[in-house]
Amino acid sequence: MDLEGKIEELVLRHLPDERYFVTEIRATPAGPHTKVSIYIDGDEGVDIDVCAQVSRKVGHDLESLEVMDHPYTLMVSSPGLDRPLKLPRQYHRNCGKELKIRLKNQQEIKAKLREVQEDFIVVDELSFKKEKIPFSEIESTYVLVSF
């Protein structure tokens, strides 16, 4: 198992309950040490206390189980608005919001998320055309912020 897989196993042990899930884990070289970035989300969002709790517990396990054999920096965070939606589970919380969707054919769509199904989403394009988009055709999706 690779390093990111080992770290994900540790994170999954320390999530408070089934409402929380891992969206991404990256371990990247940063000079003489490794930057470990863990992004967790929840069906109702994630607050800083959950991130801090997971960080403490995972950091303890990384040390006690000697998962890392060199210096590292650990960062546990919610994905934030600058990170794309990675899992179908993240779309549910964003129903009714405007999205910027880049398809694998490089077409970009700005649309309002109306519905989430197992294999696709339903959006209202800003031209008011309803459209089903299979997850398999989506390259990236960002939630647009409106002020």
PyRosetta script that sets phi, psi and omega in degrees:
from pyrosetta import init, pose_from_sequence

init()
pose = pose_from_sequence("MDLEGKIEELVLRHLPDERYFVTEIRATPAGPHTKVSIYIDGDEGVDIDVCAQVSRKVGHDLESLEVMDHPYTLMVSSPGLDRPLKLPRQYHRNCGKELKIRLKNQQEIKAKLREVQEDFIVVDELSFKKEKIPFSEIESTYVLVSF")
pose.set_psi(1, 138.7)
pose.set_omega(1, 179.8)
pose.set_phi(2, -75.7)
pose.set_psi(2, 169.2)
pose.set_omega(2, -177.0)
pose.set_phi(3, -58.0)
pose.set_psi(3, -45.9)
pose.set_omega(3, -178.9)
pose.set_phi(4, -62.9)
pose.set_psi(4, -36.2)
pose.set_omega(4, 176.8)
pose.set_phi(5, -65.7)
pose.set_psi(5, -40.5)
pose.set_omega(5, 177.7)
pose.set_phi(6, -63.8)
pose.set_psi(6, -42.8)
pose.set_omega(6, 179.6)
pose.set_phi(7, -65.1)
pose.set_psi(7, -40.6)
pose.set_omega(7, 179.2)
pose.set_phi(8, -60.9)
pose.set_psi(8, -40.6)
pose.set_omega(8, 176.7)
pose.set_phi(9, -57.6)
pose.set_psi(9, -42.3)
pose.set_omega(9, 179.0)
pose.set_phi(10, -64.7)
pose.set_psi(10, -44.8)
pose.set_omega(10, -178.8)
pose.set_phi(11, -61.1)
pose.set_psi(11, -45.5)
pose.set_omega(11, -178.0)
pose.set_phi(12, -60.0)
pose.set_psi(12, -31.7)
pose.set_omega(12, 177.6)
pose.set_phi(13, -67.2)
pose.set_psi(13, -26.9)
pose.set_omega(13, -170.9)
pose.set_phi(14, -109.5)
pose.set_psi(14, 5.5)
pose.set_omega(14, 173.8)
pose.set_phi(15, -70.6)
pose.set_psi(15, 139.7)
pose.set_omega(15, -174.1)
pose.set_phi(16, -57.9)
pose.set_psi(16, -39.9)
pose.set_omega(16, 179.7)
pose.set_phi(17, -165.8)
pose.set_psi(17, -174.9)
pose.set_omega(17, -173.6)
pose.set_phi(18, -69.7)
pose.set_psi(18, -8.6)
pose.set_omega(18, 176.5)
pose.set_phi(19, -72.1)
pose.set_psi(19, -18.1)
pose.set_omega(19, -175.8)
pose.set_phi(20, -105.3)
pose.set_psi(20, 149.1)
pose.set_omega(20, -177.7)
pose.set_phi(21, -153.1)
pose.set_psi(21, 160.8)
pose.set_omega(21, 179.7)
pose.set_phi(22, -89.6)
pose.set_psi(22, 131.3)
pose.set_omega(22, 175.5)
pose.set_phi(23, -102.3)
pose.set_psi(23, -28.7)
pose.set_omega(23, -178.6)
pose.set_phi(24, -166.3)
pose.set_psi(24, 143.7)
pose.set_omega(24, 172.2)
pose.set_phi(25, -134.2)
pose.set_psi(25, 128.3)
pose.set_omega(25, 178.1)
pose.set_phi(26, -131.4)
pose.set_psi(26, 133.2)
pose.set_omega(26, 173.6)
pose.set_phi(27, -120.5)
pose.set_psi(27, 108.5)
pose.set_omega(27, -174.8)
pose.set_phi(28, -123.5)
pose.set_psi(28, 141.6)
pose.set_omega(28, 176.9)
pose.set_phi(29, -61.6)
pose.set_psi(29, 138.1)
pose.set_omega(29, 177.3)
pose.set_phi(30, -139.2)
pose.set_psi(30, 80.5)
pose.set_omega(30, -175.6)
pose.set_phi(31, 70.7)
pose.set_psi(31, -132.9)
pose.set_omega(31, -176.9)
pose.set_phi(32, -79.3)
pose.set_psi(32, -2.1)
pose.set_omega(32, 179.1)
pose.set_phi(33, -131.1)
pose.set_psi(33, -176.2)
pose.set_omega(33, -176.8)
pose.set_phi(34, -115.6)
pose.set_psi(34, 138.1)
pose.set_omega(34, 173.8)
pose.set_phi(35, -97.4)
pose.set_psi(35, 118.7)
pose.set_omega(35, 178.6)
pose.set_phi(36, -102.8)
pose.set_psi(36, 113.9)
pose.set_omega(36, 179.8)
pose.set_phi(37, -110.8)
pose.set_psi(37, 122.8)
pose.set_omega(37, -179.7)
pose.set_phi(38, -119.2)
pose.set_psi(38, 123.4)
pose.set_omega(38, 178.1)
pose.set_phi(39, -112.6)
pose.set_psi(39, 122.8)
pose.set_omega(39, 177.8)
pose.set_phi(40, -120.8)
pose.set_psi(40, 151.2)
pose.set_omega(40, 179.4)
pose.set_phi(41, -136.8)
pose.set_psi(41, 173.2)
pose.set_omega(41, 178.8)
pose.set_phi(42, -144.4)
pose.set_psi(42, 157.6)
pose.set_omega(42, -179.5)
pose.set_phi(43, -60.0)
pose.set_psi(43, -24.3)
pose.set_omega(43, 177.5)
pose.set_phi(44, -119.5)
pose.set_psi(44, 21.3)
pose.set_omega(44, -177.6)
pose.set_phi(45, 92.8)
pose.set_psi(45, 178.7)
pose.set_omega(45, -179.1)
pose.set_phi(46, -134.5)
pose.set_psi(46, 135.1)
pose.set_omega(46, 176.5)
pose.set_phi(47, -103.8)
pose.set_psi(47, 170.4)
pose.set_omega(47, -174.9)
pose.set_phi(48, -62.9)
pose.set_psi(48, -30.8)
pose.set_omega(48, 179.3)
pose.set_phi(49, -64.2)
pose.set_psi(49, -40.2)
pose.set_omega(49, 178.0)
pose.set_phi(50, -65.9)
pose.set_psi(50, -43.4)
pose.set_omega(50, 178.5)
pose.set_phi(51, -60.8)
pose.set_psi(51, -43.2)
pose.set_omega(51, -179.5)
pose.set_phi(52, -64.7)
pose.set_psi(52, -42.4)
pose.set_omega(52, 179.6)
pose.set_phi(53, -61.9)
pose.set_psi(53, -47.7)
pose.set_omega(53, 179.9)
pose.set_phi(54, -63.8)
pose.set_psi(54, -40.9)
pose.set_omega(54, 179.8)
pose.set_phi(55, -60.5)
pose.set_psi(55, -47.2)
pose.set_omega(55, 179.2)
pose.set_phi(56, -59.7)
pose.set_psi(56, -47.8)
pose.set_omega(56, -175.9)
pose.set_phi(57, -69.4)
pose.set_psi(57, -42.7)
pose.set_omega(57, 178.8)
pose.set_phi(58, -67.4)
pose.set_psi(58, -41.7)
pose.set_omega(58, 177.1)
pose.set_phi(59, -58.7)
pose.set_psi(59, -42.9)
pose.set_omega(59, 177.6)
pose.set_phi(60, -61.0)
pose.set_psi(60, -46.1)
pose.set_omega(60, 179.9)
pose.set_phi(61, -64.7)
pose.set_psi(61, -40.2)
pose.set_omega(61, 179.2)
pose.set_phi(62, -58.4)
pose.set_psi(62, -39.2)
pose.set_omega(62, 179.8)
pose.set_phi(63, -74.8)
pose.set_psi(63, -52.8)
pose.set_omega(63, -173.3)
pose.set_phi(64, -67.5)
pose.set_psi(64, -33.6)
pose.set_omega(64, 179.6)
pose.set_phi(65, -91.7)
pose.set_psi(65, -0.7)
pose.set_omega(65, 179.0)
pose.set_phi(66, 51.3)
pose.set_psi(66, 47.0)
pose.set_omega(66, 178.6)
pose.set_phi(67, -69.2)
pose.set_psi(67, -37.5)
pose.set_omega(67, -179.9)
pose.set_phi(68, -102.1)
pose.set_psi(68, 128.2)
pose.set_omega(68, -179.9)
pose.set_phi(69, -102.6)
pose.set_psi(69, 15.2)
pose.set_omega(69, 178.3)
pose.set_phi(70, -150.6)
pose.set_psi(70, 167.3)
pose.set_omega(70, -178.7)
pose.set_phi(71, -59.4)
pose.set_psi(71, 148.0)
pose.set_omega(71, 179.7)
pose.set_phi(72, -149.1)
pose.set_psi(72, 160.9)
pose.set_omega(72, 172.5)
pose.set_phi(73, -117.3)
pose.set_psi(73, 131.4)
pose.set_omega(73, -177.9)
pose.set_phi(74, -110.1)
pose.set_psi(74, 131.1)
pose.set_omega(74, 177.6)
pose.set_phi(75, -133.1)
pose.set_psi(75, 122.7)
pose.set_omega(75, 175.9)
pose.set_phi(76, -116.9)
pose.set_psi(76, 127.9)
pose.set_omega(76, -174.2)
pose.set_phi(77, -149.9)
pose.set_psi(77, 161.4)
pose.set_omega(77, 166.4)
pose.set_phi(78, -78.6)
pose.set_psi(78, 159.1)
pose.set_omega(78, -176.4)
pose.set_phi(79, -60.8)
pose.set_psi(79, -34.6)
pose.set_omega(79, -178.9)
pose.set_phi(80, 73.2)
pose.set_psi(80, 169.8)
pose.set_omega(80, -176.3)
pose.set_phi(81, -73.6)
pose.set_psi(81, -17.6)
pose.set_omega(81, -179.1)
pose.set_phi(82, -86.2)
pose.set_psi(82, -1.1)
pose.set_omega(82, 179.6)
pose.set_phi(83, -106.8)
pose.set_psi(83, 141.2)
pose.set_omega(83, 178.8)
pose.set_phi(84, -72.2)
pose.set_psi(84, 157.7)
pose.set_omega(84, 171.7)
pose.set_phi(85, -69.3)
pose.set_psi(85, 130.5)
pose.set_omega(85, -175.9)
pose.set_phi(86, -105.7)
pose.set_psi(86, -32.6)
pose.set_omega(86, -172.6)
pose.set_phi(87, -121.5)
pose.set_psi(87, 145.8)
pose.set_omega(87, 176.9)
pose.set_phi(88, -52.8)
pose.set_psi(88, -32.1)
pose.set_omega(88, -179.6)
pose.set_phi(89, -59.7)
pose.set_psi(89, -30.0)
pose.set_omega(89, -179.2)
pose.set_phi(90, -73.4)
pose.set_psi(90, -23.3)
pose.set_omega(90, -176.9)
pose.set_phi(91, -68.8)
pose.set_psi(91, -34.8)
pose.set_omega(91, -175.7)
pose.set_phi(92, -54.6)
pose.set_psi(92, -44.3)
pose.set_omega(92, -178.0)
pose.set_phi(93, -67.7)
pose.set_psi(93, -14.8)
pose.set_omega(93, -175.2)
pose.set_phi(94, -106.4)
pose.set_psi(94, 13.2)
pose.set_omega(94, 175.8)
pose.set_phi(95, -58.7)
pose.set_psi(95, 136.6)
pose.set_omega(95, -179.4)
pose.set_phi(96, 90.2)
pose.set_psi(96, -8.1)
pose.set_omega(96, -178.3)
pose.set_phi(97, -97.5)
pose.set_psi(97, 156.4)
pose.set_omega(97, 176.8)
pose.set_phi(98, -78.8)
pose.set_psi(98, 136.5)
pose.set_omega(98, -179.9)
pose.set_phi(99, -124.2)
pose.set_psi(99, 153.9)
pose.set_omega(99, 167.9)
pose.set_phi(100, -113.8)
pose.set_psi(100, 114.6)
pose.set_omega(100, -174.5)
pose.set_phi(101, -113.0)
pose.set_psi(101, 127.7)
pose.set_omega(101, 172.7)
pose.set_phi(102, -107.8)
pose.set_psi(102, 121.7)
pose.set_omega(102, 179.2)
pose.set_phi(103, -84.7)
pose.set_psi(103, 162.9)
pose.set_omega(103, -179.5)
pose.set_phi(104, -63.3)
pose.set_psi(104, -22.4)
pose.set_omega(104, 175.8)
pose.set_phi(105, -84.4)
pose.set_psi(105, 9.9)
pose.set_omega(105, 177.5)
pose.set_phi(106, 75.9)
pose.set_psi(106, 1.9)
pose.set_omega(106, 174.8)
pose.set_phi(107, -68.8)
pose.set_psi(107, 139.2)
pose.set_omega(107, 176.1)
pose.set_phi(108, -109.7)
pose.set_psi(108, 137.9)
pose.set_omega(108, -179.5)
pose.set_phi(109, -128.4)
pose.set_psi(109, 132.8)
pose.set_omega(109, 168.9)
pose.set_phi(110, -107.4)
pose.set_psi(110, 122.9)
pose.set_omega(110, -173.1)
pose.set_phi(111, -155.3)
pose.set_psi(111, 164.2)
pose.set_omega(111, 176.1)
pose.set_phi(112, -97.0)
pose.set_psi(112, 129.8)
pose.set_omega(112, 179.5)
pose.set_phi(113, -75.2)
pose.set_psi(113, 122.0)
pose.set_omega(113, -177.3)
pose.set_phi(114, -104.7)
pose.set_psi(114, -36.2)
pose.set_omega(114, -171.9)
pose.set_phi(115, -155.5)
pose.set_psi(115, 149.0)
pose.set_omega(115, 176.8)
pose.set_phi(116, -125.9)
pose.set_psi(116, 123.8)
pose.set_omega(116, 175.8)
pose.set_phi(117, -113.8)
pose.set_psi(117, 178.7)
pose.set_omega(117, -176.5)
pose.set_phi(118, -60.8)
pose.set_psi(118, -41.9)
pose.set_omega(118, -174.1)
pose.set_phi(119, -112.7)
pose.set_psi(119, -2.6)
pose.set_omega(119, -175.6)
pose.set_phi(120, -157.0)
pose.set_psi(120, 167.1)
pose.set_omega(120, 172.2)
pose.set_phi(121, -117.7)
pose.set_psi(121, 157.0)
pose.set_omega(121, 174.1)
pose.set_phi(122, -115.8)
pose.set_psi(122, 127.4)
pose.set_omega(122, -179.1)
pose.set_phi(123, -126.6)
pose.set_psi(123, 156.0)
pose.set_omega(123, 168.4)
pose.set_phi(124, -104.1)
pose.set_psi(124, 111.4)
pose.set_omega(124, 175.9)
pose.set_phi(125, -65.6)
pose.set_psi(125, 157.5)
pose.set_omega(125, -178.6)
pose.set_phi(126, -62.7)
pose.set_psi(126, -14.9)
pose.set_omega(126, 173.6)
pose.set_phi(127, -85.8)
pose.set_psi(127, 8.9)
pose.set_omega(127, 177.4)
pose.set_phi(128, 67.0)
pose.set_psi(128, 25.5)
pose.set_omega(128, 175.5)
pose.set_phi(129, -99.0)
pose.set_psi(129, 119.5)
pose.set_omega(129, 177.5)
pose.set_phi(130, -73.1)
pose.set_psi(130, 140.7)
pose.set_omega(130, -177.0)
pose.set_phi(131, -147.9)
pose.set_psi(131, 138.4)
pose.set_omega(131, 172.3)
pose.set_phi(132, -93.5)
pose.set_psi(132, 132.5)
pose.set_omega(132, 178.6)
pose.set_phi(133, -125.6)
pose.set_psi(133, 115.4)
pose.set_omega(133, 177.2)
pose.set_phi(134, -66.7)
pose.set_psi(134, 141.5)
pose.set_omega(134, 176.6)
pose.set_phi(135, -56.2)
pose.set_psi(135, -32.6)
pose.set_omega(135, -178.0)
pose.set_phi(136, -64.3)
pose.set_psi(136, -18.6)
pose.set_omega(136, 179.8)
pose.set_phi(137, -97.2)
pose.set_psi(137, -4.4)
pose.set_omega(137, -176.1)
pose.set_phi(138, -91.9)
pose.set_psi(138, 126.3)
pose.set_omega(138, 174.5)
pose.set_phi(139, -86.4)
pose.set_psi(139, -47.6)
pose.set_omega(139, 179.0)
pose.set_phi(140, -155.1)
pose.set_psi(140, 153.0)
pose.set_omega(140, 177.7)
pose.set_phi(141, -139.2)
pose.set_psi(141, 129.9)
pose.set_omega(141, 176.1)
pose.set_phi(142, -121.1)
pose.set_psi(142, 142.5)
pose.set_omega(142, 174.9)
pose.set_phi(143, -82.7)
pose.set_psi(143, 129.6)
pose.set_omega(143, 178.8)
pose.set_phi(144, -86.3)
pose.set_psi(144, 136.6)
pose.set_omega(144, -179.9)
pose.set_phi(145, -92.5)
pose.set_psi(145, 131.5)
pose.set_omega(145, 175.1)
pose.set_phi(146, -119.0)
pose.set_psi(146, 137.4)
pose.set_omega(146, -178.0)
pose.set_phi(147, -111.0)
pose.dump_pdb("model.pdb")
